[in-house]
Amino acid sequence: MSYLIASSLEEALTSLRDGSGKARAVAGATDLYLQEMPYGLVDLSFLKETTVIEEKEGLMSLGAAVTHALAASSPLVLSRARALAEGCAAIGSPQIRNIGTIGGNVINAAPAADAAVALVGLGAKAELVDINRETRTEAVENLYWTHNRSLVDSSKEIMVRFLIKPCLAGEGSAFTRFAARRALALPMVNAAARVKLEKGFVKEVRLVAAPARPAPTRLLKTEELVIGRPVNGETISMVEKAVAEEIEVRGSLLRCSARYRQHLVGVLVASALKTAATRAGTSGKAGD
């Protein structure tokens, strides 16, 4: 097996092309040994394009090889995309957060991956480049194929960065999860919300929950009900009920029954919405 620490994006793409489908791009690779080992590994952990967090031309850019620990502690992420900081902070243990990456969280395609749920809640898009140097940009939720299988072929393309519209004045985001213990446990349910308020009423909203489908599930029907309403007790109660009716979850012998999860999903989405709205309405400053 070969192992290359790429010094440039061009070198990484060339190595993948020369690998003829037998090499694979990696960064943290914390789940690599749970899968079939490839012939060659191309490490992206030290590329500027995949490791920088910056705000540029009205968008926040996060390299796909940014670690969960870095995203969780970044002042820019905390102020402009709080849901992602919270999702990354909930992942695994300190060791995993210091090695695992937000790009890997998406490509690994676990249905309730915390960072991925937050990214979908924020409306993030992923920028990818293939071995022919062709670039494409996709909404994160469109990168899923089936359970634990993404549509990103790491032998032929590299996820370079995520692009997120930052939360500004009047906007807020939040992530929440419920698990058997605080660390090293898969969530029974997790949820993310992003909201924009205008004069105290919801102008824009994104609500996401997991696990239900292979990808984090956007709750479009519930979003429609919330538009134009204040986020008060009546709205929160309505959201709890609407989410439980819109999304269908399954039980798990390892985590919880379907009935319990069906209750949890409404509670957690409503909680995320309430927190996001509180942040959006705080002192007219950037919402997170």
C-alpha positions in Angstrom: 0.0 0.0 0.0 1.2 3.5 -0.8 0.7 6.6 1.2 1.2 10.2 0.0 1.0 13.4 2.0 0.0 15.7 -0.8 1.8 19.0 -1.0 -0.6 20.6 -3.4 -4.1 20.0 -4.8 -2.6 19.4 -8.2 -0.3 16.7 -6.8 -3.3 15.0 -5.0 -5.4 15.0 -8.2 -2.5 13.6 -10.2 -1.9 10.8 -7.7 -5.6 9.8 -7.8 -5.5 9.8 -11.6 -2.4 7.7 -11.6 -4.0 5.3 -9.1 -6.6 4.3 -11.7 -9.4 4.0 -9.2 -7.3 2.1 -6.6 -6.1 5.2 -4.7 -8.3 7.2 -2.4 -8.3 10.7 -1.0 -8.4 10.9 2.8 -7.9 13.4 5.6 -8.7 12.3 9.2 -9.6 8.8 8.0 -10.9 7.9 11.5 -13.4 5.3 9.9 -11.0 4.0 7.3 -10.3 0.6 9.0 -14.1 -0.1 9.1 -14.0 -0.2 5.3 -12.1 -2.0 2.6 -8.5 -0.7 2.6 -7.6 0.9 -0.8 -4.3 0.3 -2.6 -3.1 3.8 -2.1 -4.0 6.8 0.2 -3.6 10.4 -0.7 -3.6 12.6 2.4 -5.2 16.1 2.0 -4.6 17.2 5.6 -2.0 19.8 4.8 -3.4 21.5 1.8 -4.3 25.2 2.1 -7.4 24.8 0.0 -8.8 22.1 2.3 -7.8 23.5 5.7 -8.6 27.2 5.7 -11.6 28.9 7.4 -12.4 32.3 5.9 -15.1 34.7 5.0 -14.8 36.0 1.4 -17.1 37.7 -1.0 -20.2 37.3 1.2 -19.6 33.6 1.9 -17.9 31.6 4.6 -15.5 29.0 3.2 -14.5 26.0 5.3 -12.0 23.5 3.9 -13.2 20.0 3.9 -10.2 18.8 5.9 -10.9 21.2 8.7 -11.1 19.2 11.9 -14.1 19.1 14.1 -12.1 20.6 16.9 -11.0 23.5 14.8 -14.5 24.2 13.5 -16.0 24.0 17.0 -13.5 26.6 18.4 -13.3 28.9 15.4 -14.4 32.4 16.2 -15.7 32.8 12.7 -17.8 29.6 12.8 -19.0 30.4 16.3 -20.2 33.9 15.2 -21.5 33.1 11.7 -22.5 29.4 11.8 -23.1 28.4 15.4 -25.0 25.3 14.5 -21.8 23.8 12.9 -19.7 24.6 15.9 -22.2 22.9 18.1 -22.5 19.9 15.8 -18.7 19.4 15.6 -18.3 19.8 19.4 -20.7 16.9 19.9 -18.8 14.4 17.8 -16.9 11.5 19.4 -14.1 12.2 21.8 -11.4 14.9 21.9 -9.1 12.5 20.1 -11.6 12.0 17.3 -12.5 15.7 17.1 -8.8 16.6 16.7 -8.4 14.2 13.7 -11.8 13.8 12.1 -12.9 16.3 9.5 -16.1 17.9 8.4 -15.7 16.6 4.9 -15.2 13.1 6.1 -18.4 13.4 8.2 -20.3 14.0 5.0 -18.5 11.5 2.7 -18.8 8.8 5.4 -22.6 9.3 5.0 -23.8 8.2 8.3 -27.5 9.2 8.4 -27.2 11.1 11.7 -23.6 12.5 11.4 -23.6 15.6 13.6 -21.6 17.9 11.4 -23.5 16.9 8.3 -26.8 17.6 9.9 -25.6 21.1 10.9 -24.3 21.7 7.4 -27.6 20.8 5.8 -29.4 23.0 8.4 -27.2 25.9 7.4 -27.8 25.4 3.7 -24.1 24.6 3.0 -22.8 23.6 -0.4 -19.8 21.5 -1.1 -17.2 22.3 -3.8 -15.6 19.3 -5.4 -12.9 18.9 -8.2 -12.3 15.7 -10.1 -9.2 14.2 -11.7 -10.0 15.9 -15.0 -9.9 19.2 -13.1 -13.6 19.8 -13.5 -15.3 21.5 -10.6 -18.9 21.0 -9.3 -20.8 22.5 -6.4 -23.6 20.6 -4.8 -25.9 21.1 -1.8 -24.7 18.8 1.0 -28.0 16.9 1.2 -27.6 16.0 -2.5 -24.4 14.1 -1.8 -26.0 11.0 -0.2 -26.8 7.8 -2.1 -27.9 5.3 0.6 -27.1 4.5 4.3 -23.3 5.0 4.8 -22.7 5.5 1.1 -22.2 9.0 -0.4 -22.2 10.0 -4.1 -18.6 11.3 -3.7 -16.1 9.0 -5.3 -12.9 9.6 -3.3 -10.9 7.7 -5.9 -11.8 10.2 -8.6 -12.6 13.5 -6.9 -11.7 15.6 -4.0 -14.1 17.6 -1.7 -12.3 20.9 -1.4 -14.4 23.1 0.7 -17.9 24.0 2.0 -19.5 27.3 1.2 -22.0 28.7 3.7 -24.0 31.9 3.7 -23.1 33.4 7.1 -25.7 34.3 9.7 -25.8 38.1 9.9 -28.0 40.5 11.8 -31.4 39.1 12.4 -30.3 35.5 11.7 -29.4 32.6 14.0 -28.7 28.9 13.9 -28.6 26.1 16.4 -27.9 22.3 16.6 -29.1 19.9 19.2 -28.9 16.1 19.8 -30.1 13.5 22.3 -28.0 10.5 23.1 -27.5 7.9 25.9 -24.4 9.8 27.1 -22.7 13.0 26.3 -19.8 11.5 24.4 -18.9 8.5 22.2 -22.6 7.7 21.5 -24.6 7.9 18.4 -27.6 10.2 18.7 -31.1 8.9 19.1 -32.1 12.1 17.3 -30.3 15.2 16.2 -31.6 18.4 14.6 -30.5 21.8 13.3 -32.3 25.0 12.5 -31.5 28.3 10.8 -33.9 31.2 11.0 -34.1 34.8 9.8 -36.4 37.1 11.6 -37.9 40.4 10.4 -39.7 42.5 13.0 -40.0 39.4 15.2 -41.6 37.2 12.6 -40.0 34.3 10.6 -39.0 35.4 7.2 -36.8 32.4 6.3 -36.2 29.1 8.0 -34.5 25.7 7.5 -35.3 22.8 9.8 -33.4 19.5 9.6 -33.6 16.2 11.5 -32.0 12.8 11.5 -31.9 9.8 11.4 -34.8 9.1 9.1 -33.6 8.8 5.6 -30.0 8.1 4.4 -29.4 11.9 4.3 -30.3 14.5 6.9 -34.0 15.3 6.3 -35.2 18.8 5.6 -38.7 19.4 7.0 -40.2 21.4 4.2 -43.9 21.1 5.3 -43.1 22.3 8.9 -41.0 25.2 7.5 -44.0 26.4 5.5 -46.1 26.5 8.7 -43.5 28.6 10.5 -43.0 31.3 7.9 -44.6 34.5 8.9 -45.1 33.5 12.5 -43.4 34.7 15.7 -41.4 32.0 17.5 -43.4 31.9 20.6 -44.9 29.1 22.8 -47.7 28.5 20.4 -45.4 28.1 17.4 -43.0 25.8 19.3 -45.9 23.5 20.2 -47.1 23.6 16.6 -43.6 22.6 15.4 -43.3 19.7 17.8 -46.6 18.2 16.5 -45.9 19.0 12.8 -42.4 17.5 12.8 -43.7 14.3 14.4 -46.3 14.1 11.7 -44.0 15.0 8.8 -41.1 12.7 9.4 -41.2 8.9 9.8 -38.5 7.4 12.0 -37.6 3.8 12.8 -36.7 2.1 16.1 -33.3 0.7 17.0 -32.4 -2.1 19.4 -29.2 -0.2 20.2 -30.7 3.2 20.8 -34.4 3.6 21.3 -37.9 2.6 20.1 -39.6 4.2 17.1 -42.3 5.6 19.4 -39.8 7.3 21.6 -37.8 8.6 18.7 -41.0 9.9 17.1 -41.6 12.0 20.2 -38.0 13.2 20.4 -37.7 14.4 16.8 -40.4 17.0 17.3 -39.0 18.1 20.6 -35.5 18.5 19.3 -36.4 20.4 16.1 -38.6 22.8 18.1 -35.8 23.3 20.6 -33.3 24.1 17.8 -35.7 26.5 16.3 -36.3 28.3 19.6 -32.6 28.7 20.2 -31.9 29.8 16.7 -34.6 32.4 16.9 -33.3 33.7 20.3 -29.9 34.2 18.7 -31.4 35.9 15.7 -33.2 38.4 17.9 -30.3 39.2 20.2 -29.4 42.9 20.1 -29.5 43.2 16.4 -26.0 41.8 16.0 -24.8 38.9 13.9 -27.3 36.2 14.8 -25.0 33.6 16.3 
